[in-house]
Amino acid sequence: MIYVCEICGWEYDEAKGLPEEGIRPGTKWEDLPDKFYCYLCGATKEQFSAAGTAADLEHL
């Protein structure tokens, strides 16, 4: 599943994780710490929306 920041559009892809920040590929959104934030604009976790999977988004 991909989650998109509602402020700036940055995407967190569960399949890819965020290895440069110590978040392993496959880390589910609900398993991220509550203090997780957007690495571009600083938006909180609550300011993200589920956007679907990478396969879903390819068909848009």
MOTA-V663414 format. One record per pair of residues at least 24 apart in sequence whose C-alpha atoms are under 6 Angstrom apart, sorted by the first residue. I is the first residue (numbers start at 1). GAP is how many residues later the second one is. Records with the same first field share a line. If there is no record, write none. Layout:
# MOTA-V663414
I: GAP ; GAP
This chain:
# MOTA-V663414
1: 51 ; 52
2: 49 ; 50 ; 51
3: 45 ; 46 ; 47 ; 48
4: 44 ; 45
5: 43
6: 41 ; 42
